[in-house]
Amino acid sequence: MATRKRHTPEQVVRKLGEADRLLGEGKDIAEVCRTLQITEATYYRWRNQFGGLKADDAKRLKDLERENLTLKRLLAEAELEKAALKEIAKGKLLDPERRRAAVAHLMRVLAVSERFACRVTGQHRSTQRRPPAAQTEADPDAALRDWLRSWARSHPRQGFRRAYHDARAEGWTVNHKKIQRLWRAEGLRVPQRRRRKRLGASTVPTAIADAPNRVWAVDFQFDSTDDGRPVKIVSIVDEHTRECLGGLVERSITADRLIDELDRIAVDRGYPAVLRCDNGPELAAAAMAEWAGERIGLAFIPPGQPWRNGYIESFNGRLRDECLNINSFWSLTHARVVISDWKDEYNHRRRHSALGYRTPAGYAATCIHR
């Protein structure tokens, strides 16, 4: 049985050229096809596909078709790799166990081959097929794993470093890296203690700001300079007149530094009856309670309820919206100047709706509630 002959693009173009020459000599299509040893259907198909092309043009067309198929395949593989990367967990897969689980997940969900899944996750195929030592009967570290689990139950607040030294003391010949690896493989960890909330003890009942200098509110805000270093801002507001009485702009503000600022303001205005604040570490410190003594009452708001200190929170919102969010500070000195200028404008030129659209300083000068 004769096998079907496949023609290259160059051969097709040459036969079409020969057919044109024979047709020019007056022969018909049937006779030309017999001469070329092809069928009439093949002739017309070649004419539609390669008509008007030279041999070099046909070869280039075939090469372009082959390149197009290659690009389509590469694009499909790239899209599949993108879908696979989105399917697996975010972050790097740093250990073989996580990569092994990711390969199995991709093969199950996307129905891809093991070779493809290993390439996407960065897992070697021999590592993927080799079972972990912990899952084999001949696990050389089985006894050490049992010892670590038992030790962790007996010492729930100690980590792998203590376990390493105890293991060496009991005769295990291991280094700290192996102890750490097995510790993590067994899922052992020391639970982190939650930070205890400070509860400041209020020394006065609920205070009402019915006169100037009756209640001061104090709170902190944070920003940063262009180099990423923090800027801590303390604001002090008279709740009746809405005046911003002062404030510090520092990298760090301790309780002693805050006490110095309050004493500086009190030289001109006198001390308030009540200082309203939250339970921050600077305000709930022992130094703050000792300074207040019987001279000033401390009114701490309940933790997690900033609305109980609404006047200073409202002031902080204006400071954040009108100053901090629209300025970039290149140094601490720059931050001090810009924030000080804004507070001066707030007191003397910014009209407050709650004061009948008078400025806080203007209202304080005419206030008769003494």
C-alpha positions as CSV (number, residue, x, y, z in Angstrom):
1,M,0.0,0.0,0.0
2,A,1.5,3.3,-1.1
3,T,2.0,5.9,1.7
4,R,0.8,9.4,1.4
5,K,3.5,11.8,0.5
6,R,3.6,15.1,2.4
7,H,5.0,18.1,0.5
8,T,7.1,20.9,2.1
9,P,6.0,24.5,1.4
10,E,8.9,24.9,-1.0
11,Q,7.9,21.8,-3.0
12,V,4.3,23.1,-3.1
13,V,5.3,26.5,-4.5
14,R,7.6,24.9,-7.1
15,K,4.8,22.6,-8.3
16,L,2.4,25.5,-8.5
17,G,5.0,27.3,-10.6
18,E,5.2,24.2,-12.9
19,A,1.4,24.1,-13.1
20,D,1.3,27.7,-14.2
21,R,3.8,26.9,-17.0
22,L,1.8,23.9,-18.2
23,L,-1.4,25.9,-18.2
24,G,0.3,28.5,-20.2
25,E,1.1,25.9,-22.8
26,G,-2.6,25.2,-23.3
27,K,-3.0,22.1,-21.1
28,D,-6.1,21.7,-18.9
29,I,-6.3,21.2,-15.1
30,A,-6.8,17.5,-15.2
31,E,-3.8,16.9,-17.4
32,V,-1.7,19.3,-15.2
33,C,-2.7,17.4,-12.1
34,R,-1.7,14.0,-13.7
35,T,1.6,15.5,-14.6
36,L,2.2,16.7,-11.1
37,Q,0.8,13.5,-9.6
38,I,-1.7,15.3,-7.4
39,T,-5.5,15.5,-7.3
40,E,-7.5,18.4,-8.5
41,A,-8.7,19.1,-4.9
42,T,-5.1,19.3,-3.7
43,Y,-4.3,21.7,-6.5
44,Y,-7.1,24.1,-5.6
45,R,-6.3,23.8,-1.9
46,W,-2.6,24.6,-2.6
47,R,-3.7,27.5,-4.9
48,N,-5.8,29.0,-2.1
49,Q,-3.1,28.6,0.5
50,F,0.1,29.3,-1.4
51,G,-1.1,31.1,-4.5
52,G,1.1,34.1,-5.4
53,L,3.9,33.1,-3.0
54,K,7.5,32.3,-3.9
55,A,9.4,29.5,-2.3
56,D,11.2,31.8,0.2
57,D,7.9,33.5,1.1
58,A,6.2,30.1,1.7
59,K,9.0,29.0,3.9
60,R,8.8,32.2,5.9
61,L,5.1,31.8,6.3
62,K,5.5,28.3,7.7
63,D,8.1,29.6,10.1
64,L,5.8,32.4,11.2
65,E,3.0,29.9,11.8
66,R,5.3,27.7,13.9
67,E,6.5,30.7,15.9
68,N,2.9,31.7,16.5
69,L,2.0,28.3,17.8
70,T,5.0,28.4,20.1
71,L,4.0,31.9,21.5
72,K,0.5,30.7,22.1
73,R,1.8,27.7,24.0
74,L,4.1,29.9,26.1
75,L,1.3,32.3,26.8
76,A,-1.0,29.5,27.9
77,E,1.7,28.2,30.2
78,A,2.4,31.6,31.7
79,E,-1.3,32.2,32.4
80,L,-1.5,28.7,34.0
81,E,1.5,29.5,36.2
82,K,-0.1,32.8,37.2
83,A,-3.3,31.0,38.2
84,A,-1.2,28.4,40.1
85,L,0.7,31.1,42.0
86,K,-2.6,32.7,43.0
87,E,-4.0,29.4,44.1
88,I,-1.2,28.5,46.6
89,A,-0.7,30.4,49.9
90,K,0.8,33.9,49.8
91,G,4.5,34.3,50.8
92,K,7.5,32.2,50.1
93,L,7.3,28.4,50.6
94,L,10.5,28.0,52.6
95,D,10.4,24.4,53.6
96,P,9.9,21.1,51.6
97,E,6.8,20.2,53.6
98,R,4.9,23.4,52.6
99,R,6.0,23.0,49.0
100,R,5.0,19.3,49.0
101,A,1.5,20.3,50.3
102,A,1.3,23.1,47.6
103,V,2.2,20.6,44.8
104,A,-0.5,18.2,46.0
105,H,-3.0,21.1,46.2
106,L,-2.2,22.3,42.6
107,M,-2.5,18.8,41.2
108,R,-5.9,18.3,42.9
109,V,-7.4,21.7,42.2
110,L,-6.0,22.7,38.8
111,A,-5.5,19.1,37.5
112,V,-1.9,19.9,36.4
113,S,1.0,17.5,36.1
114,E,3.4,16.9,38.9
115,R,6.3,18.3,36.8
116,F,4.4,21.6,36.2
117,A,3.4,21.9,39.9
118,C,7.0,21.3,41.1
119,R,8.3,23.9,38.7
120,V,5.9,26.5,39.9
121,T,6.5,25.9,43.6
122,G,10.3,25.4,43.3
123,Q,10.2,21.8,44.6
124,H,12.6,19.2,43.2
125,R,10.7,16.2,41.8
126,S,12.8,13.7,43.8
127,T,12.1,15.6,47.0
128,Q,8.4,15.6,46.2
129,R,8.3,11.8,45.6
130,R,10.5,10.9,48.6
131,P,8.3,10.5,51.8
132,P,9.4,12.7,54.8
133,A,11.5,10.9,57.3
134,A,8.9,11.7,60.0
135,Q,6.3,9.6,58.1
136,T,8.5,6.5,57.8
137,E,8.9,3.7,60.3
138,A,12.7,4.1,60.2
139,D,12.6,7.8,61.3
140,P,16.0,8.4,62.9
141,D,14.7,11.3,64.9
142,A,11.5,9.6,66.3
143,A,12.9,9.3,69.8
144,L,14.1,12.9,69.8
145,R,10.7,14.1,68.6
146,D,9.0,12.2,71.4
147,W,11.4,13.8,73.9
148,L,10.7,17.3,72.6
149,R,6.9,16.9,72.8
150,S,7.2,15.6,76.3
151,W,9.6,18.4,77.3
152,A,7.3,21.0,75.8
153,R,4.4,19.7,77.9
154,S,6.5,20.0,81.0
155,H,7.8,23.5,80.2
156,P,5.0,25.3,78.4
157,R,6.6,28.8,78.8
158,Q,10.1,27.9,77.5
159,G,11.3,27.7,73.9
160,F,13.6,25.6,71.8
161,R,16.8,27.2,73.2
162,R,16.1,25.9,76.7
163,A,15.1,22.6,75.1
164,Y,18.5,22.4,73.3
165,H,20.5,22.9,76.5
166,D,18.4,20.4,78.4
167,A,18.7,17.9,75.6
168,R,22.5,18.2,75.6
169,A,22.5,17.8,79.4
170,E,20.5,14.6,79.1
171,G,23.0,13.1,76.6
172,W,21.5,13.9,73.2
173,T,24.2,14.6,70.6
174,V,22.5,17.4,68.6
175,N,23.1,21.0,67.8
176,H,20.7,23.9,68.2
177,K,19.7,24.0,64.5
178,K,18.4,20.5,64.5
179,I,16.4,21.1,67.7
180,Q,14.9,24.3,66.2
181,R,14.0,22.4,63.0
182,L,12.3,19.5,64.8
183,W,10.6,22.0,67.2
184,R,9.0,23.8,64.2
185,A,8.2,20.5,62.5
186,E,6.3,19.3,65.5
187,G,4.3,22.6,65.7
188,L,5.7,23.5,69.1
189,R,5.6,27.2,70.2
190,V,5.4,29.3,73.3
191,P,2.1,31.1,73.5
192,Q,2.5,34.9,73.6
193,R,1.1,36.6,76.7
194,R,-1.3,39.3,75.9
195,R,-0.3,42.7,77.1
196,R,-2.1,43.7,80.3
197,K,-4.1,46.9,79.9
198,R,-3.3,49.6,82.4
199,L,-6.3,50.9,84.4
200,G,-5.7,54.3,85.7
201,A,-7.5,55.0,89.0
202,S,-9.6,58.1,88.7
203,T,-9.5,60.4,91.8
204,V,-12.6,62.5,91.0
205,P,-16.1,61.7,89.8
206,T,-17.3,62.6,86.3
207,A,-16.3,66.2,85.7
208,I,-18.2,68.8,83.8
209,A,-16.4,71.7,82.1
210,D,-18.8,74.5,83.1
211,A,-16.1,77.1,83.4
212,P,-12.6,77.9,82.0
213,N,-9.7,76.1,83.6
214,R,-12.1,73.5,85.2
215,V,-11.3,70.5,82.9
216,W,-8.2,70.0,80.8
217,A,-8.1,67.1,78.3
218,V,-4.8,65.6,77.2
219,D,-4.0,63.1,74.5
220,F,-1.2,61.9,72.2
221,Q,-0.9,61.6,68.4
222,F,1.8,60.1,66.2
223,D,3.3,61.0,62.9
224,S,6.8,60.6,61.3
225,T,9.5,62.6,59.5
226,D,10.6,61.8,56.0
227,D,13.4,59.5,57.3
228,G,10.8,57.3,59.0
229,R,11.5,58.2,62.5
230,P,8.5,58.8,64.8
231,V,7.1,62.1,65.9
232,K,5.0,62.1,69.1
233,I,2.6,65.0,69.7
234,V,0.9,65.8,72.9
235,S,-2.1,68.3,72.9
236,I,-3.8,69.9,75.9
237,V,-7.2,71.5,75.4
238,D,-9.4,73.4,77.8
239,E,-12.8,71.7,77.4
240,H,-14.8,74.9,78.1
241,T,-13.0,77.5,75.9
242,R,-11.7,74.9,73.4
243,E,-8.3,76.5,73.6
244,C,-5.2,74.5,72.8
245,L,-3.1,75.4,75.8
246,G,0.2,74.0,74.5
247,G,1.8,70.8,73.6
248,L,5.0,69.0,72.9
249,V,6.5,67.7,69.7
250,E,9.2,65.2,70.5
251,R,10.6,61.8,69.4
252,S,9.5,60.4,72.8
253,I,7.5,61.8,75.6
254,T,7.7,60.4,79.1
255,A,5.6,61.1,82.1
256,D,8.2,63.4,83.6
257,R,8.4,65.4,80.4
258,L,4.6,65.7,80.3
259,I,4.6,66.9,83.9
260,D,7.1,69.7,83.0
261,E,4.8,70.8,80.2
262,L,1.8,70.9,82.5
263,D,3.7,72.9,85.1
264,R,4.8,75.4,82.4
265,I,1.2,76.0,81.3
266,A,0.1,76.3,84.9
267,V,2.5,79.2,85.5
268,D,0.2,81.5,83.5
269,R,-3.2,79.9,83.9
270,G,-3.1,78.1,87.1
271,Y,-3.8,74.4,87.6
272,P,-7.1,72.9,86.4
273,A,-9.5,71.1,88.7
274,V,-9.5,68.0,86.6
275,L,-7.2,66.5,84.1
276,R,-9.1,64.1,81.7
277,C,-7.0,61.5,79.9
278,D,-6.9,57.9,78.7
279,N,-5.0,55.0,80.2
280,G,-1.7,55.5,78.3
281,P,1.5,54.5,80.0
282,E,2.6,58.1,80.3
283,L,-0.6,59.2,82.0
284,A,-1.2,56.1,84.2
285,A,2.4,56.2,85.5
286,A,3.2,56.5,89.2
287,A,5.0,59.8,88.6
288,M,1.8,61.3,87.2
289,A,-0.2,60.2,90.2
290,E,2.4,61.5,92.6
291,W,2.5,64.8,90.8
292,A,-1.3,65.3,90.8
293,G,-1.6,64.4,94.5
294,E,-4.5,66.3,96.0
295,R,-3.9,69.3,93.8
296,I,-5.4,68.0,90.6
297,G,-8.0,65.3,90.0
298,L,-7.3,62.7,87.4
299,A,-10.3,61.4,85.4
300,F,-9.3,58.4,83.3
301,I,-11.7,57.3,80.6
302,P,-12.5,53.6,80.3
303,P,-10.1,51.6,78.0
304,G,-11.3,51.4,74.4
305,Q,-13.9,54.2,74.8
306,P,-12.3,57.3,73.2
307,W,-15.7,59.0,72.8
308,R,-15.6,59.6,76.6
309,N,-12.8,62.2,75.8
310,G,-14.7,63.8,72.9
311,Y,-13.3,67.3,73.0
312,I,-9.6,66.2,72.6
313,E,-10.6,63.6,70.0
314,S,-12.4,66.3,68.0
315,F,-9.3,68.5,68.3
316,N,-7.0,65.6,67.2
317,G,-9.2,65.0,64.2
318,R,-8.8,68.7,63.1
319,L,-5.1,68.6,63.7
320,R,-4.8,65.4,61.7
321,D,-7.0,66.6,58.8
322,E,-5.8,70.2,58.5
323,C,-2.1,69.9,59.4
324,L,-0.5,66.4,59.7
325,N,-2.1,65.0,56.5
326,I,-1.1,67.8,54.2
327,N,2.4,68.4,55.5
328,S,5.6,66.4,55.1
329,F,8.1,66.9,57.8
330,W,11.8,66.6,56.9
331,S,13.0,67.1,60.5
332,L,11.7,67.3,64.1
333,T,12.3,71.1,64.1
334,H,10.2,71.5,61.0
335,A,7.4,69.5,62.6
336,R,7.6,71.7,65.7
337,V,7.3,74.9,63.7
338,V,4.4,73.8,61.5
339,I,2.4,72.3,64.3
340,S,3.0,75.3,66.5
341,D,1.9,77.7,63.8
342,W,-1.3,75.6,63.2
343,K,-2.2,75.6,66.9
344,D,-1.7,79.4,67.0
345,E,-4.0,79.9,64.1
346,Y,-6.5,77.5,65.7
347,N,-6.6,79.6,68.9
348,H,-6.6,83.1,67.4
349,R,-8.0,82.9,63.8
350,R,-10.1,79.7,63.4
351,R,-13.7,80.3,64.3
352,H,-15.4,77.6,66.3
353,S,-19.1,76.7,65.6
354,A,-19.7,75.6,69.2
355,L,-18.5,79.0,70.5
356,G,-20.9,81.0,68.3
357,Y,-18.3,81.2,65.5
358,R,-15.8,83.0,67.7
359,T,-12.2,82.0,68.1
360,P,-11.3,80.1,71.2
361,A,-8.9,82.9,72.4
362,G,-11.6,85.5,71.7
363,Y,-14.2,83.5,73.6
364,A,-11.9,83.0,76.6
365,A,-11.2,86.7,76.8
366,T,-14.9,87.5,77.1
367,C,-16.0,84.5,79.1
368,I,-17.9,85.3,82.3
369,H,-18.1,81.7,83.6
370,R,-15.6,81.9,86.4
